[in-house]
């Protein structure tokens, strides 16, 4: 009789436990939480796109038994997407599968003469083009993928790391001779910086390009401050900083007559000793280059 009572007690205890804690092996995923951490700043991917990617690979977990949901497989599958930097997937005791996605940050959009269109991230890695539009710098012209990854990437990182130039420069253009042009947002002109320094050593190349951009853009900033602020931002349509000891400017053509008699001006970039001192100028003939 005692054995029977113990057996009955054990049965009742098991039944009570099972009722309150059902078998987890049969639990179904009722909800999928997708969080894109930098959606406001990057904006390439949406939660719906993540869902579509997983559905196409038959990995979307909703409605599946939790024991059949493998977070590692989901992470590896999403990580193959060129727009995604990092993925974390997890399961909760309540039956929710959480997916946290961090996007790669684009630094420049490349649009080549032969129709190629893609983005580069901070490491110079290629990101596929999407329907997303933003205020990213666009690089155009004679650009191979190798040149974009090894040269345009480093120059773009400098621009994007300085708030003034990030907001002022809207386009980069590479001429056939590899001269580096920029198109500002303010002012009706194009600026030629010259050729980016070249090196087969990656570390040296990166350092040289950063120093080149710093030197050229500081000269341009001085010219803006002591030159264009006084004579007008639409005075010139081409500003050439290729040579270290001078800035060659091409006047803006307002009509046909002026276009025939237009001359360039050679302007010093030495800041005046006082705000009243005028920027020195010399006239010099220069044929402008037009952006593609």
C-alpha positions, 0 to 999 in steps of 0.5 A: 500500500505504501509503494502504491501511494509513493507511485501515485504521488510521483505520478501526480508530481510529474503530471503537475510539472508537465502541465506547468512546464510543457516539453520545450522540444515541441515549442514553436517559434511564435515571434521573430524580433529583427533589430537593425542597430544603425538603420537611421545612419546607414539605411541600406537594409530593413527588417523586411529585407532580412526576413526575405533573405531568410525566407528564400533560404528557408531559414526564417524561424517563425512557425518552426519548432525551436529545437530545429532553429539553429542561430549559428546557421542564421548568422552565417547565412546573413553574414554572406550579405555584402551590406551586413557587418555583423549578425547575432541570433538567439532564442528566448525561453518565451519562444522568440527568436531575436536577430540583431544586424549591424550594417557596413557603413558606406563611405563613397559610391563609385559610378564608373564610365563603363556603367559599374555602380557600387559602394565602398566601406571604410575598409575599401571593401565592395558593397553592392548597389541598392535602391538606397539614396543618401548624401554619400560622396559619388566618385565618377570618371576613369576608375577601375575597381583596383584604383577605387579600393586602393586610392579612392577609398583612402581619400574618401575616408579623409573627407568623411572624417572632417565635418566641413568637407563631408558636407561641402564635397558632393562628388569626386571625379578622376580624369584619364591622367588620374588628376583628382577633381572635387565638386563642392556643394557651395559655389559654381566651380570644380577643384583639381587637387592633382594626382594622389600619391602612389605607392605599392606599400599599403601602409605608406600609400594610406599615410601619403594620401591622408597627408596629401588630402590634408595639405590640399584641402587646407590650402583650399580652405584658406582660398575660400576664406581669403579669396572667394569670401571677398570676390564671390563664390561664383567668380570662377568655374575651375580652381586648380591646386595641382601645383604647390606654390600657386592656385590657378583659377578659370573665370566663370563664363557668363556670355559668349564674348567673355568666354572668348577673352577669359583668362585664368588667375594665379592666386597666392594661398598665403593668408594675409597678415590682416583681414584688410590685405587683398589676395595677390593675383597674377594673370595666366592663360589656362584651359579649363578641364570639364568634368565628365 
